[in-house]
Amino acid sequence: MRTRKYRRLKTAKYLTRLMNWYYATRRPVGRLKPLAWVASGVPVEILEAMGVATVYPENYGALCGAQRVATDLCQVAEAAGYAVDVCSYARTHIGSVLDSRHAPLGGLPRPDLLLACNNICGTVLKWYQALAQHYRVPFFLLDTPYLHGSRIESHTVQYVAAQLEELIAWVTRHTGRRLNQGKFARVLARSNEAVGLWREIRELCTARPSPLNAPDLFVAMAPIVVLRGTRAAVSYYRRLKAEVEERVAQGVGAVPEERYRLLWDNIAIWYRLYRLFGYFAAYGACFVVDTYTNAWSLSVDLDNPIEGLARTYTSVLINQSIQTRAEIMTDMVRRFHVDGVVFHSNRSCKPYSLGQYELRRIVGERTGVPGLILEADMCDTRVYTDEPVKTRIQAFMETLGSWASPPTGS
């Protein structure tokens, strides 16, 4: 095993400036218009069109994890009575609310509204209820039924669409802001354009060698979440796509001398982002696709925007059955020519992690590729131990090397 120099994206500096601008403007913007804290599964296009500024506690949790301060903030929340088994995003953010002295950016600016959706997990309900009690501000929960089948039923779409109409009325009641249909159409068009670009960028990783690796995808997904529906997101993804296309045209891979192509399942381990994937890269392994960043690849039907939003936000990955998730992963393995799957058994995200052993079995039977399960947590460093992880990676890569086919040309 030899060290390989990792190729960073030129647009990474632009992304850093963009995200620094985003966080730097949250406080002044929040003084000019209503500010909402929103969970990642909320249809933010409605808020953008209504002139409501947004900030994402989950994204902030990932930021804290990457800066390796999440564990300390988790302990603040635990000292206040929050169980260690609660999602580390929630504990990290609540810790920053309770004691912002050591929180990045001094914590998030105070919210005027709170919005969550249970399409990602049930934790957000209690998390945001606790925040509503702490700040004494209004809280709206969007309820999306779990999809047990392979398709979304019309009555489910109607149920969620009715709630979106309630959401619009609720925002108007608490802020005085109304939904301007012209602006709504423009926001949705920008959202769809950014999503389309993001899909195309990810599809470019079907090339050999892959122009991107998982760390690139995990970092580059930030604007598709926190700046959805904005010109800034579209501008960034245009730049990123141009660079990725240039890499493909020149045969430049994210991992030099790519030998193995892998699929990652679940949220990143933020405090070990580059180091962990560097262990795989040392074997010539590149994570060419993942299920997490794929979750933000759904566009909205512009002909019927409210029903389109209802359909899109109900159909997120972890609101779907194990069978549907297995179908999605099987398709990824085949289209991206994947040699193996790595499942992050994430202690914090139980909806994402429960069922991974069954997913490994189903996908393995359908495609023949082996799967590795790594137990860790997205933010809490106390759940991660480096040496056992390295040992398991080594064994997995040795197994992979015994049967995987040699790489072919682009």
C-alpha positions in Angstrom: 0.0 0.0 0.0 1.4 3.4 -1.0 0.3 6.9 -0.4 -1.4 8.6 -3.3 -1.7 12.4 -3.6 -5.3 13.4 -3.5 -6.5 15.8 -6.2 -8.5 18.7 -4.8 -11.0 20.6 -6.9 -10.0 24.1 -8.1 -13.6 25.2 -7.4 -13.1 24.2 -3.7 -11.9 27.8 -3.0 -15.0 29.3 -4.6 -17.2 27.0 -2.5 -15.4 28.0 0.7 -16.0 31.7 -0.1 -19.6 30.9 -0.9 -20.3 29.1 2.4 -18.4 31.7 4.4 -20.6 34.3 2.8 -23.7 32.3 3.6 -22.9 32.0 7.3 -21.6 35.5 7.6 -24.8 37.0 6.2 -27.2 35.0 8.3 -27.2 37.5 11.2 -27.6 40.7 9.2 -30.1 39.1 6.9 -32.1 37.8 9.9 -32.4 41.4 11.1 -33.9 42.5 7.7 -36.4 39.7 7.2 -37.8 36.7 9.2 -35.3 34.0 9.9 -36.4 30.3 10.0 -34.4 27.3 11.3 -35.3 24.4 9.0 -34.6 20.7 8.8 -33.0 19.4 5.6 -36.2 17.8 4.5 -38.3 21.0 4.4 -39.5 22.3 1.0 -37.4 25.5 1.4 -38.4 26.8 -2.0 -41.6 28.1 -0.4 -39.7 30.0 2.2 -37.3 31.4 -0.4 -40.2 32.6 -2.5 -41.9 34.2 0.6 -38.8 36.2 1.5 -38.0 34.2 4.6 -34.3 33.6 5.3 -33.2 30.1 6.3 -30.5 28.4 8.2 -30.0 24.6 8.7 -29.0 23.2 12.1 -28.1 19.9 10.5 -25.6 21.6 8.2 -24.3 23.5 11.2 -23.9 20.1 12.9 -21.8 18.8 10.0 -19.7 22.0 10.1 -19.1 21.4 13.8 -18.2 17.8 13.1 -15.7 18.7 10.4 -14.1 21.2 12.8 -14.0 18.5 15.5 -15.9 20.5 18.1 -19.1 18.5 17.9 -18.2 16.1 20.7 -17.7 18.9 23.2 -21.0 20.5 22.2 -22.7 17.0 22.5 -21.4 16.8 26.1 -23.0 20.2 26.9 -26.3 18.9 25.7 -25.8 15.6 27.6 -25.0 17.5 30.8 -28.4 19.2 30.4 -30.2 15.9 30.3 -30.2 14.9 26.6 -29.4 11.2 26.1 -26.2 10.1 24.4 -28.3 8.0 22.0 -29.9 11.1 20.5 -28.7 12.1 17.1 -25.3 13.9 17.3 -26.6 16.6 14.9 -29.3 17.4 17.5 -27.0 17.2 20.5 -24.3 19.3 18.8 -26.8 22.0 17.8 -28.6 22.0 21.2 -25.2 22.2 22.9 -24.4 25.3 20.8 -27.8 26.8 21.8 -27.2 26.1 25.5 -23.6 27.4 25.5 -22.4 29.2 22.4 -19.0 30.3 23.8 -17.1 27.6 22.0 -19.5 27.0 19.1 -18.3 27.9 15.6 -19.6 31.4 14.5 -20.9 31.9 18.0 -23.8 29.6 17.2 -26.7 30.3 14.8 -28.7 33.6 14.9 -31.9 33.4 16.9 -34.9 32.0 14.9 -38.3 33.6 14.3 -39.7 30.4 13.0 -39.0 26.7 13.2 -39.9 24.2 10.5 -39.2 20.5 10.3 -40.3 17.5 8.3 -40.4 13.9 9.4 -39.3 12.6 5.9 -35.8 12.2 7.3 -36.4 11.0 10.8 -38.6 11.3 13.9 -35.9 13.0 15.9 -36.5 16.4 14.3 -40.0 16.5 15.9 -38.6 16.4 19.5 -35.5 18.4 18.6 -37.5 21.3 17.2 -40.1 21.0 19.9 -37.3 21.5 22.4 -36.1 24.5 20.4 -39.6 26.0 20.2 -39.9 25.8 24.0 -36.5 27.3 24.5 -37.0 30.3 22.2 -40.8 30.5 22.5 -41.3 30.8 18.7 -43.8 29.1 16.4 -43.0 25.6 15.1 -44.5 23.9 12.0 -44.1 20.1 11.4 -44.7 18.7 7.9 -45.9 15.1 8.1 -44.9 12.9 5.1 -46.2 9.3 5.2 -43.6 6.5 4.9 -43.5 5.0 1.4 -43.9 1.2 1.8 -44.2 0.6 -1.9 -42.2 1.5 -5.0 -44.5 4.3 -6.0 -46.2 7.2 -4.2 -50.0 7.0 -4.1 -52.1 10.0 -5.2 -53.8 10.3 -1.8 -50.4 10.6 -0.2 -49.5 13.5 -2.6 -52.8 15.2 -1.8 -52.3 14.8 1.9 -48.9 16.4 1.8 -49.9 19.1 -0.7 -52.7 20.2 1.7 -50.2 20.6 4.4 -48.0 22.7 2.1 -51.0 25.1 1.6 -51.3 25.2 5.4 -47.6 26.0 5.6 -48.0 28.9 3.3 -50.9 30.3 5.3 -48.9 29.7 8.6 -45.9 31.6 7.3 -48.1 34.5 6.2 -49.9 34.5 9.6 -46.6 34.7 11.6 -44.6 37.0 9.3 -47.0 39.0 7.1 -45.2 37.6 4.0 -47.3 36.3 1.2 -46.4 33.9 -1.6 -45.7 35.7 -4.8 -46.5 33.3 -7.6 -44.0 34.9 -10.0 -41.2 34.7 -7.6 -42.2 31.2 -6.6 -41.9 30.1 -10.2 -38.5 31.6 -10.5 -37.3 30.0 -7.3 -38.5 26.6 -8.4 -36.9 27.0 -11.8 -33.6 27.8 -10.1 -34.0 24.9 -7.8 -34.6 22.6 -10.7 -31.6 23.9 -12.6 -29.3 23.4 -9.6 -30.7 19.9 -9.1 -30.2 19.1 -12.8 -26.6 20.3 -12.7 -26.0 18.3 -9.5 -27.4 15.2 -11.2 -25.2 15.7 -14.3 -22.1 16.2 -12.1 -22.8 13.0 -10.3 -23.4 11.1 -13.5 -20.0 12.2 -14.8 -18.5 9.9 -12.2 -19.6 6.9 -14.4 -16.4 7.8 -16.3 -13.2 5.8 -15.7 -11.3 7.2 -13.9 -13.9 9.0 -11.8 -13.4 12.7 -11.7 -14.8 12.9 -8.2 -14.4 11.0 -4.9 -16.9 10.9 -2.0 -15.2 13.7 -0.1 -15.7 16.0 -3.1 -19.4 15.0 -3.3 -20.0 15.4 0.5 -18.5 18.9 0.5 -20.0 20.1 -2.8 -23.5 19.1 -1.7 -23.7 22.1 0.7 -25.3 24.6 -1.7 -27.9 22.2 -3.0 -29.1 22.1 0.6 -28.7 25.5 2.2 -28.9 27.7 -1.0 -31.6 25.7 -2.8 -33.6 27.9 -5.2 -31.0 30.7 -5.3 -28.8 32.1 -8.1 -25.7 31.4 -6.0 -26.4 27.6 -6.0 -26.9 27.6 -9.8 -23.7 29.6 -10.4 -21.6 27.3 -8.2 -22.8 24.1 -9.9 -22.2 25.5 -13.3 -18.6 26.2 -12.3 -18.3 22.8 -10.7 -19.7 21.0 -13.7 -17.3 22.7 -16.1 -14.3 21.6 -14.0 -15.6 18.1 -13.7 -16.2 17.9 -17.4 -12.7 19.1 -18.0 -11.3 16.3 -15.8 -13.3 13.7 -17.7 -12.1 15.1 -21.0 -8.5 15.0 -19.9 -8.8 11.6 -18.2 -8.0 13.0 -14.8 -9.2 11.0 -11.8 -9.9 12.2 -8.3 -7.8 9.2 -7.1 -4.6 8.7 -9.0 -4.3 5.2 -10.6 -7.9 4.3 -9.8 -8.2 0.6 -9.4 -11.4 0.0 -7.5 -14.8 1.7 -7.7 -16.8 1.9 -4.5 -20.3 3.0 -3.3 -20.8 4.7 0.1 -24.0 4.4 2.0 -25.1 6.9 4.7 -23.8 10.3 6.0 -20.1 11.1 6.0 -18.0 10.7 9.0 -17.2 14.4 9.1 -14.3 14.5 11.6 -12.4 11.8 9.5 -13.6 12.9 6.0 -10.3 13.0 4.1 -8.3 10.7 6.3 -10.9 7.9 6.2 -11.3 8.0 2.4 -7.5 8.4 2.2 -7.2 4.9 3.6 -9.2 3.6 0.7 -7.5 5.8 -1.8 -4.2 4.3 -0.8 -5.4 1.0 -2.4 -6.5 2.9 -5.5 -10.1 2.9 -4.4 -12.4 5.7 -5.4 -16.0 6.2 -4.1 -17.6 7.1 -7.4 -21.2 7.3 -6.0 -23.1 7.4 -2.7 -26.7 7.3 -1.5 -26.5 10.5 0.6 -25.7 13.2 -1.9 -28.1 11.4 -4.3 -30.9 12.3 -1.9 -30.8 15.9 -3.3 -31.2 14.9 -6.9 -35.0 15.1 -7.1 -36.5 17.9 -9.2 -40.0 19.4 -8.9 -42.9 19.3 -11.4 -43.2 23.0 -12.4 -46.7 22.5 -14.0 -48.2 21.7 -10.6 -45.6 23.1 -8.1 -47.4 22.3 -4.8 -48.1 18.7 -5.7 -44.7 18.6 -7.3 -43.1 19.7 -4.0 -45.3 17.2 -2.1 -44.1 14.4 -4.4 -40.5 15.3 -4.3 -40.1 15.8 -0.5 -42.1 12.7 0.3 -39.8 10.6 -1.9 -36.5 11.2 -0.2 -34.3 8.1 0.1 -34.8 7.2 3.8 -38.5 7.8 3.6 -38.7 4.7 1.3 -38.7 1.0 1.9 -35.7 -1.3 2.2 -36.8 -2.9 -1.1 -36.8 0.5 -2.9 -33.5 1.5 -1.5 -32.0 -1.8 -2.6 -33.3 -1.2 -6.1 -31.7 2.3 -6.1 -28.3 0.9 -4.8 -28.4 -2.0 -7.3 -28.9 0.4 -10.1 -26.0 2.5 -8.8 -23.7 -0.5 -8.7 -24.4 -1.4 -12.3 -24.4 2.1 -13.8 -21.2 3.3 -12.0 -19.4 -0.1 -12.4 -19.0 -0.5 -8.7 -16.7 -3.2 -7.2 -17.8 -3.0 -3.6 -20.2 -1.2 -1.2 -19.2 0.4 2.1 -22.0 0.9 4.6 -21.5 3.5 7.4 -23.5 2.1 10.3 -24.2 5.5 11.8 -25.1 5.4 15.4 -26.8 8.7 15.2 -29.0 8.2 12.1 -31.0 5.1 12.9 -33.5 5.4 10.0 -30.6 5.4 7.6 -28.6 2.6 9.3 -31.3 0.2 10.3 -31.7 -2.3 7.5 -28.1 -2.0 6.2 -27.3 -5.7 6.8 -30.4 -6.6 4.8 -29.3 -4.1 2.1 -25.9 -5.6 2.0 -27.4 -9.1 1.5 -29.9 -8.0 -1.2 -27.5 -5.9 -3.2 -24.8 -8.5 -2.9 -27.1 -11.2 -4.2 -28.3 -9.1 -7.1 -24.9 -7.8 -8.2 -22.2 -10.1 -6.7 -20.3 -7.2 -5.1 -19.1 -7.5 -1.5 -20.1 -5.1 1.3 -18.3 -3.7 4.3 -20.1 -2.3 7.3 -18.2 0.3 9.4 -19.6 1.3 12.7 -19.1 5.0 13.6 -21.0 8.3 14.0 -21.2 11.3 11.8 -20.1 13.8 14.5 -19.4 12.2 17.8 -15.7 11.2 17.8 -16.2 9.0 20.9 -17.9 6.3 18.7 -14.9 6.0 16.3 -11.6 4.2 16.8 -9.1 4.5 14.0 -7.1 1.2 14.2 -10.0 -1.2 14.1 -11.5 0.7 11.1 -8.1 0.6 9.3 -7.9 -3.2 10.0 -11.4 -3.8 8.5 -10.6 -1.6 5.5 -7.4 -3.6 4.9 -9.2 -6.9 5.1 -12.0 -5.7 2.8 -9.6 -4.3 0.2 -7.6 -7.6 0.2 -10.8 -9.5 -0.4 -11.8 -7.1 -3.1 -8.4 -7.5 -4.8 -8.8 -11.2 -5.0 -11.7 -11.1 -7.4 -12.3 -7.6 -8.8 -11.7 -7.2 -12.5 -8.8 -5.0 -13.5 -9.7 -1.4 -14.5 -10.4 -0.6 -18.2 -10.0 2.5 -20.2 -12.4 5.4 -20.1 
